[in-house]
Amino acid sequence: MTRPEVNSDLNRGASLIDATPKQQRNTLALWLSRLEGPQTLGSGRWFWLTLALAVLAAVIYPLFVDGWTVGNTAYFLVWTFMAMGLGVIWGYAGSLSFGQTAFFGLAGYGYGVLTLNFGAAYGFTLLALALSVGLAALLAVVLGYFMFYGRVQGVFIGIVTLSVTLVFQAFMAQTAGPEWAIGAARLNGFNGMSGMPPLTIPWPGGDVLLYADIALYYVLLGLMLVVYLGLRMLLNAPFGNVLVAIRENPERAEMLGYDVRRYQLLGFVLGGALAGLSGVLYTAWGQYITPSSMSITAAALPVIWVAFGGRKDVTATLIGTLVMIFLYQWLTIYGSQYAIVVMGVILVLTVLFAPEGIVLSLMRWISARLASTGGRP
């Protein structure tokens, strides 16, 4: 795809508001057509039928389990946004980041400070969610600007982002004194903040409080589906094609006229915003946030999830993350001392035997089998 074609396509999207109804339908059809494309696996009716069945199973799942299990499953869904964001940064843009938990923690603390000071009335928690995600995105803008426009590359991106995460974690852990307060919100050092209200949706008959129950589960499920489909469309658009071109050969992409640093920054900000979304949802789910959520273990886990699933495909990332979170929690319950060791072993085995990712390799194998038997991959 040439540079003029990319600009023309972006201009069509930018002028959607001023377009006629027919032009809007054409633009909508264009974006919907990008649900399938070269940067994402899965196409054809069998893929979408499988996805529809999976969503249907997730919808009826709460009917067959108790409330605690539903709330625990909602906890699993919280982390998928951060993992998909890391997939964009690492898998598509080619920049390994250990800073996801910094964005996660900043947004979580931001939500806590805002809601403890201003409460939850009139749907303020939804505004606090948006502001906190914006705060995480702002940190990603500042950090990403100095990294990418400072020509920081390769492993040094991981070092810088990990350093920022650990500095932020160490700083928040020492805020235990009464002087460390923002209005009515005490930071509480290593013990963290607690007592924040859950997400609250204004409703004529009374506000709907999204505690860790069925209501929150359905909200998270719907939001996860929207983000997943939105990323599929975005990554199959010119923006995603340029990110992949930069990952494969940044020098060639720059020679073709693309501002490599700008695209890397945009991908980094998108990933940071999604990590911030996970941070807010986690804080609202448990009504607490602690510095341990930004520890070196917490920073490494998303990398393991994405590596296991397959960093170069958003579907593989999503599936792998859910599998690994379930496994990690199971190990934590029945053998907590071995949980992180097993995660490390899985990462080593993945790198040695399936560097593209276990789930992604399996998906490609299934696709090849379907193609060889006459089915559509």
C-alpha positions in Angstrom: 0.0 0.0 0.0 1.5 3.4 -1.0 1.6 6.5 1.1 -1.1 8.3 -0.9 -3.4 5.4 -0.5 -2.9 5.5 3.3 -3.5 9.2 3.5 -6.6 8.9 1.3 -8.0 6.2 3.5 -7.4 8.1 6.7 -9.0 11.2 5.2 -12.1 9.2 4.4 -12.3 8.2 8.0 -11.8 11.7 9.3 -14.5 13.1 7.1 -17.1 10.6 8.2 -19.1 13.1 10.3 -19.5 15.5 7.3 -20.3 12.8 4.9 -23.7 12.0 3.3 -25.6 8.9 4.6 -24.4 7.0 1.6 -20.8 7.9 2.2 -21.2 7.0 5.9 -22.5 3.6 4.9 -19.6 3.1 2.6 -17.1 4.1 5.3 -18.8 1.8 7.8 -18.7 -1.1 5.3 -15.0 -0.4 4.7 -14.2 -0.6 8.4 -16.4 -3.7 8.9 -14.5 -5.4 6.0 -11.3 -4.9 8.0 -12.6 -7.4 10.6 -10.7 -9.8 8.4 -7.3 -9.0 6.9 -3.6 -9.9 6.7 -2.7 -8.8 10.2 -5.2 -11.0 12.0 -5.9 -14.7 11.8 -9.5 -16.0 11.4 -11.9 -15.4 8.5 -14.9 -17.0 6.9 -18.1 -18.2 8.4 -16.6 -21.0 10.4 -14.4 -18.6 12.3 -17.2 -16.2 13.0 -19.6 -19.0 13.9 -17.0 -20.3 16.4 -16.7 -16.8 17.9 -20.4 -16.4 18.1 -20.7 -19.8 19.9 -17.9 -18.7 22.3 -19.7 -15.5 23.1 -23.0 -17.3 23.5 -21.4 -19.7 26.0 -19.9 -16.8 27.9 -23.3 -15.1 28.0 -25.1 -18.1 29.5 -22.2 -19.1 31.7 -23.5 -17.2 34.8 -26.7 -19.2 34.7 -24.8 -22.4 35.7 -22.4 -21.1 38.3 -22.6 -19.3 41.6 -22.0 -15.5 42.1 -18.5 -15.8 43.5 -17.4 -17.7 40.4 -18.9 -15.1 38.1 -17.1 -12.4 40.0 -13.8 -14.3 39.8 -14.3 -14.7 36.0 -14.9 -11.0 35.7 -11.4 -10.6 37.3 -10.0 -12.7 34.4 -11.6 -10.4 31.9 -10.1 -7.3 33.5 -6.6 -8.3 32.5 -7.4 -8.9 28.8 -7.2 -5.2 27.9 -3.7 -4.8 29.2 -2.6 -8.0 27.4 -4.2 -6.9 24.1 -2.5 -3.5 24.5 0.9 -5.2 25.0 0.2 -7.2 21.9 -0.1 -4.0 19.9 3.1 -2.6 21.3 5.2 -5.7 21.2 3.7 -8.0 18.6 2.6 -5.5 16.0 5.0 -2.5 16.6 7.9 -4.7 17.7 8.7 -2.8 21.0 8.9 -5.0 24.1 7.5 -3.0 27.0 7.6 -3.8 30.7 5.7 -0.6 31.4 2.1 -1.9 31.2 1.8 -2.2 34.9 3.0 1.4 35.4 0.0 2.6 33.2 -2.2 0.1 35.0 -1.2 1.4 38.4 -1.3 5.1 37.5 -4.9 4.7 36.2 -5.9 2.7 39.2 -4.6 5.2 41.6 -6.1 8.0 39.5 -9.6 6.4 39.7 -9.2 6.0 43.5 -8.2 9.6 44.1 -11.0 11.0 41.9 -13.8 8.8 43.3 -12.7 9.1 47.0 -12.8 12.9 46.6 -15.9 13.3 44.4 -17.9 10.2 45.1 -19.9 8.1 42.7 -23.1 10.2 42.3 -24.4 11.2 38.8 -22.2 8.6 37.1 -19.0 10.3 38.1 -17.2 6.9 38.2 -17.6 6.7 34.4 -16.0 10.2 34.1 -13.3 9.1 36.5 -12.7 6.0 34.3 -12.2 8.2 31.2 -10.0 10.7 33.0 -7.8 7.9 34.6 -7.4 6.2 31.2 -6.5 9.5 29.8 -3.9 10.0 32.5 -2.3 6.6 31.6 -2.3 7.6 28.0 -0.6 10.9 28.9 2.1 9.1 30.7 2.5 6.9 27.6 2.8 10.0 25.4 5.5 11.6 27.5 7.5 8.3 28.0 7.0 7.2 24.4 8.0 10.6 23.1 11.3 10.6 24.9 12.0 7.0 23.9 11.1 6.9 20.3 12.1 10.5 19.4 15.3 9.9 21.4 16.0 6.8 19.2 15.8 4.4 22.0 15.5 1.0 20.4 15.5 -2.8 21.0 16.1 -4.1 24.4 16.6 -0.6 25.8 12.9 0.0 25.5 12.3 -2.8 27.8 14.9 -1.5 30.3 13.5 2.0 30.3 9.9 0.9 30.7 10.8 -1.6 33.5 12.8 1.1 35.3 9.8 3.5 35.2 7.5 0.8 36.5 9.8 -0.1 39.4 10.5 3.5 40.3 6.7 4.2 40.4 6.2 1.1 42.5 8.9 2.0 45.0 7.6 5.6 45.2 4.0 4.5 45.9 5.2 2.0 48.5 6.8 4.7 50.7 3.7 7.0 50.8 2.5 5.6 54.2 2.5 8.8 56.2 -0.5 11.1 56.7 1.2 13.7 54.6 0.7 11.5 51.6 -2.8 12.4 50.8 -4.6 14.0 47.8 -7.7 15.6 49.3 -9.7 12.9 51.1 -7.7 10.1 49.4 -4.8 8.6 51.5 -2.2 6.8 49.4 -1.4 4.4 52.4 2.0 3.3 51.2 2.4 -0.5 50.7 -1.1 -1.2 52.0 -2.5 0.7 49.1 -5.8 2.6 48.7 -9.2 1.0 49.5 -12.8 1.9 49.8 -13.3 3.2 46.3 -16.8 2.9 44.9 -17.4 0.5 42.1 -18.4 1.6 38.7 -21.9 3.2 38.9 -24.3 3.6 36.0 -27.0 6.3 36.5 -30.5 4.8 36.1 -33.9 6.4 36.5 -35.0 3.8 39.1 -31.7 4.1 41.0 -28.0 3.9 40.2 -26.7 0.5 39.1 -23.6 -0.5 41.1 -21.3 -2.8 39.3 -19.8 -4.8 42.1 -17.9 -8.0 41.3 -21.0 -9.9 40.3 -23.1 -10.7 37.2 -23.7 -7.1 36.1 -20.0 -6.3 36.1 -19.2 -9.6 34.3 -21.6 -8.7 31.4 -20.2 -5.2 31.2 -16.6 -6.5 31.0 -17.6 -9.2 28.5 -19.2 -6.6 26.2 -16.3 -4.2 26.6 -13.8 -6.9 25.8 -15.6 -7.9 22.7 -15.8 -4.3 21.5 -12.1 -3.7 22.1 -11.2 -7.0 20.4 -13.2 -6.3 17.3 -12.1 -2.7 17.2 -8.4 -3.8 17.3 -9.1 -6.2 14.5 -10.4 -3.4 12.3 -7.6 -1.0 13.3 -4.8 -3.5 12.8 -6.1 -4.5 9.4 -6.3 -0.8 8.5 -3.3 1.1 7.0 -2.3 2.0 10.6 -1.8 -1.7 11.5 0.0 -2.4 8.2 2.5 0.4 8.8 3.1 -0.9 12.4 3.9 -4.4 11.0 6.1 -2.9 8.3 8.0 -1.0 11.0 8.4 -4.2 13.1 9.7 -6.1 10.1 12.0 -3.4 8.7 12.0 0.1 10.2 14.6 1.4 7.9 12.7 0.4 4.8 9.4 1.9 6.2 11.2 5.1 6.8 12.6 5.1 3.3 9.1 4.8 2.0 8.2 8.0 3.7 6.5 7.0 6.9 7.3 8.7 10.2 8.4 5.6 12.1 8.7 7.4 15.4 5.1 8.8 15.2 3.6 5.4 14.4 5.6 3.7 17.2 4.4 6.4 19.6 0.8 6.0 18.6 1.0 2.2 19.1 2.6 2.8 22.5 -0.1 5.2 23.6 -2.8 2.8 22.5 -1.2 0.0 24.5 -0.8 2.3 27.5 -4.4 3.4 27.4 -5.6 -0.2 27.3 -3.4 -1.0 30.3 -4.9 2.0 32.1 -8.3 0.7 31.3 -7.4 -2.6 33.0 -6.1 -0.7 36.0 -9.3 1.2 36.4 -11.5 -1.9 36.0 -9.3 -3.8 38.5 -9.6 -1.0 41.0 -13.4 -0.8 40.5 -13.7 -4.6 40.7 -11.8 -5.1 44.0 -12.3 -1.5 45.3 -8.6 -1.3 46.1 -5.2 -0.8 44.5 -1.7 -1.4 46.0 1.9 -0.8 44.8 2.4 -4.6 44.4 0.3 -4.4 41.3 3.4 -2.7 39.7 6.0 -5.1 41.1 8.5 -6.8 38.9 6.4 -10.0 39.0 3.3 -8.1 37.9 5.3 -6.5 35.1 6.6 -9.8 33.9 3.3 -11.7 33.9 1.7 -9.9 30.9 4.8 -10.6 28.9 4.4 -14.3 29.7 0.7 -14.3 28.8 1.3 -12.6 25.4 4.3 -14.7 24.6 2.4 -17.9 25.3 -0.6 -16.8 23.2 1.2 -15.2 20.3 2.2 -11.6 20.3 1.6 -11.2 16.5 -2.1 -11.9 16.6 -4.7 -10.3 18.8 -7.0 -13.4 18.8 -4.1 -15.6 20.0 -3.1 -13.0 22.6 -6.7 -12.9 24.0 -7.0 -16.7 24.2 -3.6 -17.2 25.6 -4.1 -14.6 28.3 -7.3 -16.1 29.5 -5.7 -19.6 29.6 -2.6 -18.4 31.5 -4.6 -16.3 34.0 -6.7 -19.3 34.8 -3.7 -21.5 35.2 -1.8 -18.9 37.3 -4.7 -18.6 39.7 -5.1 -22.3 40.0 -1.4 -22.7 40.8 -1.7 -19.8 43.3 -4.5 -21.6 45.1 -3.0 -25.1 45.1 0.7 -24.4 45.1 1.5 -20.8 45.5 5.2 -21.3 46.0 5.4 -22.9 42.5 3.1 -20.5 40.5 5.7 -18.0 39.3 8.2 -20.8 38.7 5.8 -22.6 36.4 5.1 -19.4 34.6 8.8 -19.0 34.0 9.2 -22.5 32.7 6.3 -22.0 30.3 7.9 -18.8 29.0 11.2 -20.6 28.5 9.5 -23.6 26.7 7.5 -21.2 24.5 10.6 -19.3 23.5 12.5 -22.5 22.7 9.9 -24.5 20.9 7.2 -22.1 19.8 8.6 -18.6 19.6 5.6 -17.3 17.7 3.4 -18.4 20.6 1.7 -21.7 21.6 -1.8 -20.6 20.8 -0.8 -18.9 17.5 1.1 -21.9 16.4 -1.8 -24.1 17.1 -4.2 -21.8 15.3 -1.9 -21.8 12.2 -1.8 -25.6 12.3 -5.6 -25.9 12.4 -5.8 -23.3 9.6 -3.4 -25.3 7.5 -5.3 -28.6 8.2 -8.6 -27.0 7.2 -7.0 -25.7 4.0 -5.6 -29.1 3.1 -8.9 -30.8 3.6 -10.8 -28.3 1.4 -12.2 -26.1 4.2 -11.6 -22.4 4.4 -8.8 -21.5 6.8 
